[in-house]
Amino acid sequence: MNLSQLLAALADPTRLRLLNLMRGREVCVCYFVEILGQGQPKISRHLAYLRRAGLVRARREGKWMHYSMERPDDAAARPVLDAVLGSLAEDRKMQADLKRLERACCKPEMFVTLEGAPLPARVE
């Protein structure tokens, strides 16, 4: 990934919220849907964009997809991402998203389920 790809990936508020939620943890897509209040197809498109940019990796667990953040290989991109993530930590909306995620992880039965799929494993 080069710096321009990173900046393009960070240019969308939804993608910033997704990265904020993944900071230091793996998150099931069902939590993103509920916390961001957006449809699963839209969330999946944003996650795919972040994957193509090299910022996110995915892991399948049955019918569930879990996502976590990747560090960029590009030396110029890393400090930019760190600065953006640092500023997100100060944003009230981002803080509220993290609080909702903490509550969601304690009560996964409250969130989105796929027909016939088991509840996702707790996010650590």
Backbone as XML, in Angstrom:
<?xml version="1.0"?>
<chain id="A" units="angstrom">
  <residue number="1" name="MET">
    <atom name="N" x="0.845" y="-1.169" z="0.000"/>
    <atom name="CA" x="0.000" y="0.000" z="0.000"/>
    <atom name="C" x="0.892" y="1.234" z="0.000"/>
  </residue>
  <residue number="2" name="ASN">
    <atom name="N" x="0.506" y="2.210" z="-0.788"/>
    <atom name="CA" x="1.233" y="3.472" z="-0.757"/>
    <atom name="C" x="0.394" y="4.515" z="-0.028"/>
  </residue>
  <residue number="3" name="LEU">
    <atom name="N" x="0.970" y="5.671" z="0.160"/>
    <atom name="CA" x="0.319" y="6.716" z="0.941"/>
    <atom name="C" x="-0.999" y="7.159" z="0.320"/>
  </residue>
  <residue number="4" name="SER">
    <atom name="N" x="-1.069" y="7.273" z="-0.998"/>
    <atom name="CA" x="-2.319" y="7.714" z="-1.629"/>
    <atom name="C" x="-3.433" y="6.686" z="-1.439"/>
  </residue>
  <residue number="5" name="GLN">
    <atom name="N" x="-3.108" y="5.388" z="-1.472"/>
    <atom name="CA" x="-4.117" y="4.353" z="-1.212"/>
    <atom name="C" x="-4.614" y="4.441" z="0.230"/>
  </residue>
  <residue number="6" name="LEU">
    <atom name="N" x="-3.702" y="4.677" z="1.152"/>
    <atom name="CA" x="-4.091" y="4.821" z="2.555"/>
    <atom name="C" x="-5.028" y="6.007" z="2.730"/>
  </residue>
  <residue number="7" name="LEU">
    <atom name="N" x="-4.666" y="7.137" z="2.158"/>
    <atom name="CA" x="-5.499" y="8.328" z="2.305"/>
    <atom name="C" x="-6.881" y="8.122" z="1.698"/>
  </residue>
  <residue number="8" name="ALA">
    <atom name="N" x="-6.955" y="7.436" z="0.568"/>
    <atom name="CA" x="-8.259" y="7.142" z="-0.038"/>
    <atom name="C" x="-9.085" y="6.244" z="0.879"/>
  </residue>
  <residue number="9" name="ALA">
    <atom name="N" x="-8.451" y="5.255" z="1.491"/>
    <atom name="CA" x="-9.162" y="4.342" z="2.389"/>
    <atom name="C" x="-9.665" y="5.066" z="3.633"/>
  </residue>
  <residue number="10" name="LEU">
    <atom name="N" x="-8.923" y="6.070" z="4.079"/>
    <atom name="CA" x="-9.293" y="6.806" z="5.284"/>
    <atom name="C" x="-10.241" y="7.968" z="5.012"/>
  </residue>
  <residue number="11" name="ALA">
    <atom name="N" x="-10.607" y="8.175" z="3.761"/>
    <atom name="CA" x="-11.407" y="9.339" z="3.374"/>
    <atom name="C" x="-12.902" y="9.163" z="3.597"/>
  </residue>
  <residue number="12" name="ASP">
    <atom name="N" x="-13.327" y="8.065" z="4.186"/>
    <atom name="CA" x="-14.757" y="7.807" z="4.374"/>
    <atom name="C" x="-15.064" y="7.659" z="5.866"/>
  </residue>
  <residue number="13" name="PRO">
    <atom name="N" x="-16.085" y="8.360" z="6.385"/>
    <atom name="CA" x="-16.410" y="8.278" z="7.814"/>
    <atom name="C" x="-16.769" y="6.865" z="8.283"/>
  </residue>
  <residue number="14" name="THR">
    <atom name="N" x="-17.454" y="6.096" z="7.463"/>
    <atom name="CA" x="-17.806" y="4.729" z="7.866"/>
    <atom name="C" x="-16.555" y="3.878" z="8.004"/>
  </residue>
  <residue number="15" name="ARG">
    <atom name="N" x="-15.625" y="4.004" z="7.083"/>
    <atom name="CA" x="-14.385" y="3.223" z="7.183"/>
    <atom name="C" x="-13.577" y="3.634" z="8.412"/>
  </residue>
  <residue number="16" name="LEU">
    <atom name="N" x="-13.595" y="4.914" z="8.747"/>
    <atom name="CA" x="-12.915" y="5.357" z="9.966"/>
    <atom name="C" x="-13.557" y="4.734" z="11.202"/>
  </residue>
  <residue number="17" name="ARG">
    <atom name="N" x="-14.883" y="4.685" z="11.225"/>
    <atom name="CA" x="-15.575" y="4.070" z="12.367"/>
    <atom name="C" x="-15.250" y="2.585" z="12.463"/>
  </residue>
  <residue number="18" name="LEU">
    <atom name="N" x="-15.174" y="1.903" z="11.331"/>
    <atom name="CA" x="-14.823" y="0.482" z="11.335"/>
    <atom name="C" x="-13.418" y="0.272" z="11.888"/>
  </residue>
  <residue number="19" name="LEU">
    <atom name="N" x="-12.461" y="1.059" z="11.416"/>
    <atom name="CA" x="-11.087" y="0.930" z="11.909"/>
    <atom name="C" x="-11.010" y="1.221" z="13.402"/>
  </residue>
  <residue number="20" name="ASN">
    <atom name="N" x="-11.742" y="2.217" z="13.841"/>
    <atom name="CA" x="-11.773" y="2.547" z="15.262"/>
    <atom name="C" x="-12.251" y="1.354" z="16.094"/>
  </residue>
  <residue number="21" name="LEU">
    <atom name="N" x="-13.290" y="0.676" z="15.630"/>
    <atom name="CA" x="-13.827" y="-0.471" z="16.366"/>
    <atom name="C" x="-12.873" y="-1.660" z="16.363"/>
  </residue>
  <residue number="22" name="MET">
    <atom name="N" x="-12.049" y="-1.778" z="15.333"/>
    <atom name="CA" x="-11.119" y="-2.910" z="15.233"/>
    <atom name="C" x="-9.802" y="-2.665" z="15.952"/>
  </residue>
  <residue number="23" name="ARG">
    <atom name="N" x="-9.599" y="-1.493" z="16.462"/>
    <atom name="CA" x="-8.313" y="-1.181" z="17.084"/>
    <atom name="C" x="-8.031" y="-2.154" z="18.232"/>
  </residue>
  <residue number="24" name="GLY">
    <atom name="N" x="-7.029" y="-3.006" z="18.027"/>
    <atom name="CA" x="-6.604" y="-3.925" z="19.077"/>
    <atom name="C" x="-7.495" y="-5.133" z="19.289"/>
  </residue>
  <residue number="25" name="ARG">
    <atom name="N" x="-8.427" y="-5.387" z="18.373"/>
    <atom name="CA" x="-9.331" y="-6.526" z="18.563"/>
    <atom name="C" x="-9.881" y="-7.010" z="17.232"/>
  </residue>
  <residue number="26" name="GLU">
    <atom name="N" x="-10.390" y="-8.214" z="17.259"/>
    <atom name="CA" x="-11.101" y="-8.790" z="16.121"/>
    <atom name="C" x="-12.589" y="-8.605" z="16.383"/>
  </residue>
  <residue number="27" name="VAL">
    <atom name="N" x="-13.330" y="-8.222" z="15.346"/>
    <atom name="CA" x="-14.751" y="-7.923" z="15.507"/>
    <atom name="C" x="-15.554" y="-8.656" z="14.439"/>
  </residue>
  <residue number="28" name="CYS">
    <atom name="N" x="-16.660" y="-9.263" z="14.850"/>
    <atom name="CA" x="-17.575" y="-9.934" z="13.924"/>
    <atom name="C" x="-18.392" y="-8.880" z="13.172"/>
  </residue>
  <residue number="29" name="VAL">
    <atom name="N" x="-18.659" y="-9.149" z="11.915"/>
    <atom name="CA" x="-19.400" y="-8.194" z="11.087"/>
    <atom name="C" x="-20.773" y="-7.882" z="11.687"/>
  </residue>
  <residue number="30" name="CYS">
    <atom name="N" x="-21.375" y="-8.801" z="12.399"/>
    <atom name="CA" x="-22.699" y="-8.542" z="12.984"/>
    <atom name="C" x="-22.655" y="-7.379" z="13.972"/>
  </residue>
  <residue number="31" name="TYR">
    <atom name="N" x="-21.541" y="-7.222" z="14.683"/>
    <atom name="CA" x="-21.408" y="-6.098" z="15.609"/>
    <atom name="C" x="-21.294" y="-4.776" z="14.850"/>
  </residue>
  <residue number="32" name="PHE">
    <atom name="N" x="-20.559" y="-4.783" z="13.735"/>
    <atom name="CA" x="-20.455" y="-3.567" z="12.931"/>
    <atom name="C" x="-21.832" y="-3.118" z="12.462"/>
  </residue>
  <residue number="33" name="VAL">
    <atom name="N" x="-22.628" y="-4.063" z="11.998"/>
    <atom name="CA" x="-23.965" y="-3.752" z="11.479"/>
    <atom name="C" x="-24.798" y="-3.071" z="12.556"/>
  </residue>
  <residue number="34" name="GLU">
    <atom name="N" x="-24.806" y="-3.641" z="13.739"/>
    <atom name="CA" x="-25.623" y="-3.099" z="14.818"/>
    <atom name="C" x="-25.082" y="-1.771" z="15.330"/>
  </residue>
  <residue number="35" name="ILE">
    <atom name="N" x="-23.806" y="-1.690" z="15.569"/>
    <atom name="CA" x="-23.227" y="-0.493" z="16.175"/>
    <atom name="C" x="-23.281" y="0.696" z="15.220"/>
  </residue>
  <residue number="36" name="LEU">
    <atom name="N" x="-22.997" y="0.469" z="13.954"/>
    <atom name="CA" x="-23.009" y="1.564" z="12.989"/>
    <atom name="C" x="-24.405" y="1.847" z="12.441"/>
  </residue>
  <residue number="37" name="GLY">
    <atom name="N" x="-25.352" y="0.927" z="12.667"/>
    <atom name="CA" x="-26.719" y="1.140" z="12.208"/>
    <atom name="C" x="-26.841" y="1.164" z="10.696"/>
  </residue>
  <residue number="38" name="GLN">
    <atom name="N" x="-25.995" y="0.388" z="10.034"/>
    <atom name="CA" x="-26.013" y="0.320" z="8.573"/>
    <atom name="C" x="-26.207" y="-1.126" z="8.146"/>
  </residue>
  <residue number="39" name="GLY">
    <atom name="N" x="-26.666" y="-1.314" z="6.935"/>
    <atom name="CA" x="-26.926" y="-2.652" z="6.429"/>
    <atom name="C" x="-25.651" y="-3.458" z="6.224"/>
  </residue>
  <residue number="40" name="GLN">
    <atom name="N" x="-25.796" y="-4.771" z="6.308"/>
    <atom name="CA" x="-24.655" y="-5.668" z="6.154"/>
    <atom name="C" x="-23.978" y="-5.526" z="4.791"/>
  </residue>
  <residue number="41" name="PRO">
    <atom name="N" x="-24.727" y="-5.388" z="3.676"/>
    <atom name="CA" x="-24.042" y="-5.225" z="2.384"/>
    <atom name="C" x="-23.149" y="-3.973" z="2.342"/>
  </residue>
  <residue number="42" name="LYS">
    <atom name="N" x="-23.633" y="-2.871" z="2.908"/>
    <atom name="CA" x="-22.838" y="-1.640" z="2.918"/>
    <atom name="C" x="-21.588" y="-1.816" z="3.781"/>
  </residue>
  <residue number="43" name="ILE">
    <atom name="N" x="-21.750" y="-2.400" z="4.955"/>
    <atom name="CA" x="-20.601" y="-2.645" z="5.843"/>
    <atom name="C" x="-19.596" y="-3.550" z="5.132"/>
  </residue>
  <residue number="44" name="SER">
    <atom name="N" x="-20.084" y="-4.597" z="4.488"/>
    <atom name="CA" x="-19.188" y="-5.533" z="3.797"/>
    <atom name="C" x="-18.420" y="-4.853" z="2.666"/>
  </residue>
  <residue number="45" name="ARG">
    <atom name="N" x="-19.067" y="-3.935" z="1.953"/>
    <atom name="CA" x="-18.360" y="-3.194" z="0.892"/>
    <atom name="C" x="-17.226" y="-2.351" z="1.473"/>
  </residue>
  <residue number="46" name="HIS">
    <atom name="N" x="-17.496" y="-1.690" z="2.589"/>
    <atom name="CA" x="-16.450" y="-0.886" z="3.228"/>
    <atom name="C" x="-15.315" y="-1.768" z="3.749"/>
  </residue>
  <residue number="47" name="LEU">
    <atom name="N" x="-15.658" y="-2.908" z="4.320"/>
    <atom name="CA" x="-14.619" y="-3.824" z="4.804"/>
    <atom name="C" x="-13.792" y="-4.371" z="3.646"/>
  </residue>
  <residue number="48" name="ALA">
    <atom name="N" x="-14.437" y="-4.654" z="2.519"/>
    <atom name="CA" x="-13.706" y="-5.125" z="1.338"/>
    <atom name="C" x="-12.743" y="-4.041" z="0.841"/>
  </residue>
  <residue number="49" name="TYR">
    <atom name="N" x="-13.174" y="-2.799" z="0.868"/>
    <atom name="CA" x="-12.303" y="-1.690" z="0.467"/>
    <atom name="C" x="-11.075" y="-1.635" z="1.378"/>
  </residue>
  <residue number="50" name="LEU">
    <atom name="N" x="-11.309" y="-1.762" z="2.681"/>
    <atom name="CA" x="-10.198" y="-1.736" z="3.639"/>
    <atom name="C" x="-9.270" y="-2.935" z="3.456"/>
  </residue>
  <residue number="51" name="ARG">
    <atom name="N" x="-9.838" y="-4.083" z="3.096"/>
    <atom name="CA" x="-9.002" y="-5.264" z="2.824"/>
    <atom name="C" x="-8.128" y="-5.037" z="1.598"/>
  </residue>
  <residue number="52" name="ARG">
    <atom name="N" x="-8.718" y="-4.507" z="0.534"/>
    <atom name="CA" x="-7.941" y="-4.234" z="-0.681"/>
    <atom name="C" x="-6.824" y="-3.227" z="-0.414"/>
  </residue>
  <residue number="53" name="ALA">
    <atom name="N" x="-7.064" y="-2.310" z="0.505"/>
    <atom name="CA" x="-6.053" y="-1.310" z="0.857"/>
    <atom name="C" x="-4.991" y="-1.882" z="1.791"/>
  </residue>
  <residue number="54" name="GLY">
    <atom name="N" x="-5.201" y="-3.115" z="2.258"/>
    <atom name="CA" x="-4.227" y="-3.744" z="3.139"/>
    <atom name="C" x="-4.334" y="-3.327" z="4.592"/>
  </residue>
  <residue number="55" name="LEU">
    <atom name="N" x="-5.470" y="-2.740" z="4.980"/>
    <atom name="CA" x="-5.643" y="-2.281" z="6.354"/>
    <atom name="C" x="-6.384" y="-3.268" z="7.238"/>
  </residue>
  <residue number="56" name="VAL">
    <atom name="N" x="-7.029" y="-4.261" z="6.619"/>
    <atom name="CA" x="-7.876" y="-5.190" z="7.366"/>
    <atom name="C" x="-7.641" y="-6.605" z="6.866"/>
  </residue>
  <residue number="57" name="ARG">
    <atom name="N" x="-7.691" y="-7.557" z="7.786"/>
    <atom name="CA" x="-7.673" y="-8.979" z="7.411"/>
    <atom name="C" x="-8.976" y="-9.591" z="7.918"/>
  </residue>
  <residue number="58" name="ALA">
    <atom name="N" x="-9.380" y="-10.675" z="7.259"/>
    <atom name="CA" x="-10.645" y="-11.335" z="7.593"/>
    <atom name="C" x="-10.393" y="-12.788" z="7.948"/>
  </residue>
  <residue number="59" name="ARG">
    <atom name="N" x="-11.271" y="-13.301" z="8.810"/>
    <atom name="CA" x="-11.223" y="-14.703" z="9.204"/>
    <atom name="C" x="-12.660" y="-15.207" z="9.281"/>
  </residue>
  <residue number="60" name="ARG">
    <atom name="N" x="-12.915" y="-16.345" z="8.659"/>
    <atom name="CA" x="-14.256" y="-16.936" z="8.685"/>
    <atom name="C" x="-14.350" y="-17.918" z="9.845"/>
  </residue>
  <residue number="61" name="GLU">
    <atom name="N" x="-15.490" y="-17.866" z="10.532"/>
    <atom name="CA" x="-15.823" y="-18.830" z="11.581"/>
    <atom name="C" x="-17.251" y="-19.293" z="11.311"/>
  </residue>
  <residue number="62" name="GLY">
    <atom name="N" x="-17.386" y="-20.418" z="10.620"/>
    <atom name="CA" x="-18.715" y="-20.872" z="10.205"/>
    <atom name="C" x="-19.315" y="-19.868" z="9.232"/>
  </residue>
  <residue number="63" name="LYS">
    <atom name="N" x="-20.498" y="-19.343" z="9.580"/>
    <atom name="CA" x="-21.155" y="-18.345" z="8.735"/>
    <atom name="C" x="-20.735" y="-16.918" z="9.080"/>
  </residue>
  <residue number="64" name="TRP">
    <atom name="N" x="-19.908" y="-16.759" z="10.069"/>
    <atom name="CA" x="-19.527" y="-15.432" z="10.545"/>
    <atom name="C" x="-18.173" y="-15.017" z="10.002"/>
  </residue>
  <residue number="65" name="MET">
    <atom name="N" x="-18.058" y="-13.732" z="9.679"/>
    <atom name="CA" x="-16.775" y="-13.154" z="9.273"/>
    <atom name="C" x="-16.288" y="-12.240" z="10.391"/>
  </residue>
  <residue number="66" name="HIS">
    <atom name="N" x="-15.027" y="-12.413" z="10.730"/>
    <atom name="CA" x="-14.395" y="-11.600" z="11.767"/>
    <atom name="C" x="-13.281" y="-10.790" z="11.115"/>
  </residue>
  <residue number="67" name="TYR">
    <atom name="N" x="-13.156" y="-9.540" z="11.525"/>
    <atom name="CA" x="-12.180" y="-8.633" z="10.920"/>
    <atom name="C" x="-11.274" y="-8.045" z="11.987"/>
  </residue>
  <residue number="68" name="SER">
    <atom name="N" x="-10.027" y="-7.821" z="11.599"/>
    <atom name="CA" x="-9.070" y="-7.149" z="12.475"/>
    <atom name="C" x="-8.175" y="-6.254" z="11.624"/>
  </residue>
  <residue number="69" name="MET">
    <atom name="N" x="-7.561" y="-5.285" z="12.277"/>
    <atom name="CA" x="-6.741" y="-4.309" z="11.566"/>
    <atom name="C" x="-5.354" y="-4.863" z="11.268"/>
  </residue>
  <residue number="70" name="GLU">
    <atom name="N" x="-4.827" y="-4.488" z="10.113"/>
    <atom name="CA" x="-3.453" y="-4.807" z="9.693"/>
    <atom name="C" x="-2.642" y="-3.517" z="9.702"/>
  </residue>
  <residue number="71" name="ARG">
    <atom name="N" x="-1.384" y="-3.625" z="10.025"/>
    <atom name="CA" x="-0.485" y="-2.470" z="9.949"/>
    <atom name="C" x="0.059" y="-2.362" z="8.523"/>
  </residue>
  <residue number="72" name="PRO">
    <atom name="N" x="0.091" y="-1.167" z="7.959"/>
    <atom name="CA" x="0.631" y="-1.016" z="6.604"/>
    <atom name="C" x="2.125" y="-1.336" z="6.553"/>
  </residue>
  <residue number="73" name="ASP">
    <atom name="N" x="2.553" y="-1.896" z="5.426"/>
    <atom name="CA" x="3.975" y="-2.177" z="5.209"/>
    <atom name="C" x="4.754" y="-0.910" z="4.869"/>
  </residue>
  <residue number="74" name="ASP">
    <atom name="N" x="4.090" y="0.014" z="4.223"/>
    <atom name="CA" x="4.741" y="1.239" z="3.759"/>
    <atom name="C" x="5.161" y="2.112" z="4.948"/>
  </residue>
  <residue number="75" name="ALA">
    <atom name="N" x="6.441" y="2.443" z="5.010"/>
    <atom name="CA" x="6.972" y="3.231" z="6.126"/>
    <atom name="C" x="6.345" y="4.621" z="6.201"/>
  </residue>
  <residue number="76" name="ALA">
    <atom name="N" x="5.976" y="5.200" z="5.075"/>
    <atom name="CA" x="5.346" y="6.523" z="5.076"/>
    <atom name="C" x="3.891" y="6.450" z="5.525"/>
  </residue>
  <residue number="77" name="ALA">
    <atom name="N" x="3.246" y="5.310" z="5.311"/>
    <atom name="CA" x="1.827" y="5.167" z="5.648"/>
    <atom name="C" x="1.611" y="4.943" z="7.143"/>
  </residue>
  <residue number="78" name="ARG">
    <atom name="N" x="2.522" y="4.257" z="7.800"/>
    <atom name="CA" x="2.338" y="3.916" z="9.219"/>
    <atom name="C" x="2.122" y="5.134" z="10.120"/>
  </residue>
  <residue number="79" name="PRO">
    <atom name="N" x="2.965" y="6.169" z="10.040"/>
    <atom name="CA" x="2.730" y="7.314" z="10.926"/>
    <atom name="C" x="1.433" y="8.061" z="10.613"/>
  </residue>
  <residue number="80" name="VAL">
    <atom name="N" x="1.023" y="8.048" z="9.354"/>
    <atom name="CA" x="-0.245" y="8.690" z="8.989"/>
    <atom name="C" x="-1.397" y="7.937" z="9.641"/>
  </residue>
  <residue number="81" name="LEU">
    <atom name="N" x="-1.393" y="6.607" z="9.523"/>
    <atom name="CA" x="-2.444" y="5.806" z="10.145"/>
    <atom name="C" x="-2.433" y="5.995" z="11.660"/>
  </residue>
  <residue number="82" name="ASP">
    <atom name="N" x="-1.262" y="5.990" z="12.263"/>
    <atom name="CA" x="-1.169" y="6.190" z="13.715"/>
    <atom name="C" x="-1.754" y="7.537" z="14.129"/>
  </residue>
  <residue number="83" name="ALA">
    <atom name="N" x="-1.472" y="8.580" z="13.356"/>
    <atom name="CA" x="-1.999" y="9.910" z="13.668"/>
    <atom name="C" x="-3.523" y="9.936" z="13.550"/>
  </residue>
  <residue number="84" name="VAL">
    <atom name="N" x="-4.045" y="9.306" z="12.505"/>
    <atom name="CA" x="-5.501" y="9.265" z="12.320"/>
    <atom name="C" x="-6.154" y="8.492" z="13.460"/>
  </residue>
  <residue number="85" name="LEU">
    <atom name="N" x="-5.614" y="7.325" z="13.789"/>
    <atom name="CA" x="-6.178" y="6.530" z="14.881"/>
    <atom name="C" x="-6.099" y="7.283" z="16.204"/>
  </residue>
  <residue number="86" name="GLY">
    <atom name="N" x="-5.015" y="8.013" z="16.408"/>
    <atom name="CA" x="-4.885" y="8.818" z="17.621"/>
    <atom name="C" x="-5.956" y="9.887" z="17.713"/>
  </residue>
  <residue number="87" name="SER">
    <atom name="N" x="-6.261" y="10.526" z="16.600"/>
    <atom name="CA" x="-7.301" y="11.558" z="16.621"/>
    <atom name="C" x="-8.691" y="10.942" z="16.787"/>
  </residue>
  <residue number="88" name="LEU">
    <atom name="N" x="-8.884" y="9.731" z="16.264"/>
    <atom name="CA" x="-10.180" y="9.064" z="16.444"/>
    <atom name="C" x="-10.448" y="8.779" z="17.916"/>
  </residue>
  <residue number="89" name="ALA">
    <atom name="N" x="-9.406" y="8.487" z="18.665"/>
    <atom name="CA" x="-9.561" y="8.180" z="20.091"/>
    <atom name="C" x="-10.134" y="9.370" z="20.859"/>
  </residue>
  <residue number="90" name="GLU">
    <atom name="N" x="-9.961" y="10.567" z="20.325"/>
    <atom name="CA" x="-10.458" y="11.782" z="20.984"/>
    <atom name="C" x="-11.867" y="12.165" z="20.536"/>
  </residue>
  <residue number="91" name="ASP">
    <atom name="N" x="-12.383" y="11.520" z="19.514"/>
    <atom name="CA" x="-13.678" y="11.867" z="18.927"/>
    <atom name="C" x="-14.816" y="11.240" z="19.732"/>
  </residue>
  <residue number="92" name="ARG">
    <atom name="N" x="-15.807" y="12.040" z="20.092"/>
    <atom name="CA" x="-16.921" y="11.542" z="20.928"/>
    <atom name="C" x="-17.736" y="10.446" z="20.248"/>
  </residue>
  <residue number="93" name="LYS">
    <atom name="N" x="-17.970" y="10.591" z="18.962"/>
    <atom name="CA" x="-18.740" y="9.568" z="18.241"/>
    <atom name="C" x="-17.980" y="8.245" z="18.234"/>
  </residue>
  <residue number="94" name="MET">
    <atom name="N" x="-16.678" y="8.311" z="18.046"/>
    <atom name="CA" x="-15.852" y="7.101" z="18.046"/>
    <atom name="C" x="-15.831" y="6.468" z="19.436"/>
  </residue>
  <residue number="95" name="GLN">
    <atom name="N" x="-15.763" y="7.295" z="20.465"/>
    <atom name="CA" x="-15.800" y="6.783" z="21.833"/>
    <atom name="C" x="-17.138" y="6.103" z="22.122"/>
  </residue>
  <residue number="96" name="ALA">
    <atom name="N" x="-18.222" y="6.699" z="21.636"/>
    <atom name="CA" x="-19.552" y="6.105" z="21.827"/>
    <atom name="C" x="-19.651" y="4.760" z="21.113"/>
  </residue>
  <residue number="97" name="ASP">
    <atom name="N" x="-19.081" y="4.667" z="19.911"/>
    <atom name="CA" x="-19.065" y="3.386" z="19.190"/>
    <atom name="C" x="-18.347" y="2.321" z="20.013"/>
  </residue>
  <residue number="98" name="LEU">
    <atom name="N" x="-17.209" y="2.679" z="20.594"/>
    <atom name="CA" x="-16.442" y="1.711" z="21.391"/>
    <atom name="C" x="-17.220" y="1.259" z="22.622"/>
  </residue>
  <residue number="99" name="LYS">
    <atom name="N" x="-17.939" y="2.181" z="23.251"/>
    <atom name="CA" x="-18.759" y="1.808" z="24.414"/>
    <atom name="C" x="-19.865" y="0.843" z="24.004"/>
  </residue>
  <residue number="100" name="ARG">
    <atom name="N" x="-20.477" y="1.105" z="22.859"/>
    <atom name="CA" x="-21.521" y="0.194" z="22.368"/>
    <atom name="C" x="-20.937" y="-1.178" z="22.066"/>
  </residue>
  <residue number="101" name="LEU">
    <atom name="N" x="-19.724" y="-1.220" z="21.513"/>
    <atom name="CA" x="-19.082" y="-2.502" z="21.234"/>
    <atom name="C" x="-18.809" y="-3.257" z="22.528"/>
  </residue>
  <residue number="102" name="GLU">
    <atom name="N" x="-18.345" y="-2.564" z="23.551"/>
    <atom name="CA" x="-18.081" y="-3.221" z="24.836"/>
    <atom name="C" x="-19.368" y="-3.831" z="25.395"/>
  </residue>
  <residue number="103" name="ARG">
    <atom name="N" x="-20.470" y="-3.114" z="25.307"/>
    <atom name="CA" x="-21.751" y="-3.662" z="25.784"/>
    <atom name="C" x="-22.196" y="-4.834" z="24.916"/>
  </residue>
  <residue number="104" name="ALA">
    <atom name="N" x="-21.997" y="-4.718" z="23.618"/>
    <atom name="CA" x="-22.420" y="-5.774" z="22.690"/>
    <atom name="C" x="-21.662" y="-7.063" z="22.945"/>
  </residue>
  <residue number="105" name="CYS">
    <atom name="N" x="-20.384" y="-6.951" z="23.235"/>
    <atom name="CA" x="-19.566" y="-8.145" z="23.435"/>
    <atom name="C" x="-19.959" y="-8.891" z="24.697"/>
  </residue>
  <residue number="106" name="CYS">
    <atom name="N" x="-20.585" y="-8.207" z="25.613"/>
    <atom name="CA" x="-21.050" y="-8.866" z="26.835"/>
    <atom name="C" x="-22.390" y="-9.556" z="26.620"/>
  </residue>
  <residue number="107" name="LYS">
    <atom name="N" x="-23.161" y="-9.117" z="25.620"/>
    <atom name="CA" x="-24.495" y="-9.663" z="25.368"/>
    <atom name="C" x="-24.680" y="-9.913" z="23.877"/>
  </residue>
  <residue number="108" name="PRO">
    <atom name="N" x="-23.954" y="-10.866" z="23.295"/>
    <atom name="CA" x="-24.051" y="-11.058" z="21.840"/>
    <atom name="C" x="-25.436" y="-11.484" z="21.370"/>
  </residue>
  <residue number="109" name="GLU">
    <atom name="N" x="-26.243" y="-12.052" z="22.256"/>
    <atom name="CA" x="-27.576" y="-12.486" z="21.837"/>
    <atom name="C" x="-28.465" y="-11.302" z="21.460"/>
  </residue>
  <residue number="110" name="MET">
    <atom name="N" x="-28.092" y="-10.096" z="21.840"/>
    <atom name="CA" x="-28.876" y="-8.911" z="21.505"/>
    <atom name="C" x="-28.690" y="-8.495" z="20.054"/>
  </residue>
  <residue number="111" name="PHE">
    <atom name="N" x="-27.665" y="-9.000" z="19.407"/>
    <atom name="CA" x="-27.299" y="-8.479" z="18.108"/>
    <atom name="C" x="-27.704" y="-9.401" z="16.979"/>
  </residue>
  <residue number="112" name="VAL">
    <atom name="N" x="-27.388" y="-8.996" z="15.791"/>
    <atom name="CA" x="-27.808" y="-9.643" z="14.555"/>
    <atom name="C" x="-27.444" y="-11.124" z="14.552"/>
  </residue>
  <residue number="113" name="THR">
    <atom name="N" x="-28.378" y="-11.967" z="14.154"/>
    <atom name="CA" x="-28.079" y="-13.386" z="13.971"/>
    <atom name="C" x="-28.505" y="-13.793" z="12.573"/>
  </residue>
  <residue number="114" name="LEU">
    <atom name="N" x="-27.780" y="-14.713" z="12.013"/>
    <atom name="CA" x="-28.141" y="-15.273" z="10.719"/>
    <atom name="C" x="-28.976" y="-16.514" z="10.962"/>
  </residue>
  <residue number="115" name="GLU">
    <atom name="N" x="-29.974" y="-16.716" z="10.146"/>
    <atom name="CA" x="-30.848" y="-17.868" z="10.314"/>
    <atom name="C" x="-30.034" y="-19.158" z="10.338"/>
  </residue>
  <residue number="116" name="GLY">
    <atom name="N" x="-30.175" y="-19.906" z="11.424"/>
    <atom name="CA" x="-29.504" y="-21.193" z="11.543"/>
    <atom name="C" x="-28.050" y="-21.122" z="11.957"/>
  </residue>
  <residue number="117" name="ALA">
    <atom name="N" x="-27.504" y="-19.922" z="12.126"/>
    <atom name="CA" x="-26.085" y="-19.797" z="12.501"/>
    <atom name="C" x="-25.968" y="-19.639" z="14.009"/>
  </residue>
  <residue number="118" name="PRO">
    <atom name="N" x="-24.930" y="-20.204" z="14.588"/>
    <atom name="CA" x="-24.716" y="-19.989" z="16.019"/>
    <atom name="C" x="-24.298" y="-18.542" z="16.256"/>
  </residue>
  <residue number="119" name="LEU">
    <atom name="N" x="-24.460" y="-18.083" z="17.478"/>
    <atom name="CA" x="-23.993" y="-16.745" z="17.814"/>
    <atom name="C" x="-22.483" y="-16.684" z="17.646"/>
  </residue>
  <residue number="120" name="PRO">
    <atom name="N" x="-21.944" y="-15.521" z="17.296"/>
    <atom name="CA" x="-20.494" y="-15.410" z="17.150"/>
    <atom name="C" x="-19.804" y="-15.567" z="18.492"/>
  </residue>
  <residue number="121" name="ALA">
    <atom name="N" x="-18.557" y="-15.996" z="18.443"/>
    <atom name="CA" x="-17.762" y="-16.100" z="19.662"/>
    <atom name="C" x="-17.564" y="-14.704" z="20.224"/>
  </residue>
  <residue number="122" name="ARG">
    <atom name="N" x="-17.377" y="-14.641" z="21.525"/>
    <atom name="CA" x="-17.129" y="-13.348" z="22.152"/>
    <atom name="C" x="-15.868" y="-12.717" z="21.605"/>
  </residue>
  <residue number="123" name="VAL">
    <atom name="N" x="-15.928" y="-11.434" z="21.377"/>
    <atom name="CA" x="-14.764" y="-10.702" z="20.898"/>
    <atom name="C" x="-13.890" y="-10.385" z="22.097"/>
  </residue>
  <residue number="124" name="GLU">
    <atom name="N" x="-12.639" y="-10.742" z="22.016"/>
    <atom name="CA" x="-11.705" y="-10.467" z="23.121"/>
    <atom name="C" x="-10.993" y="-9.179" z="22.870"/>
  </residue>
</chain>
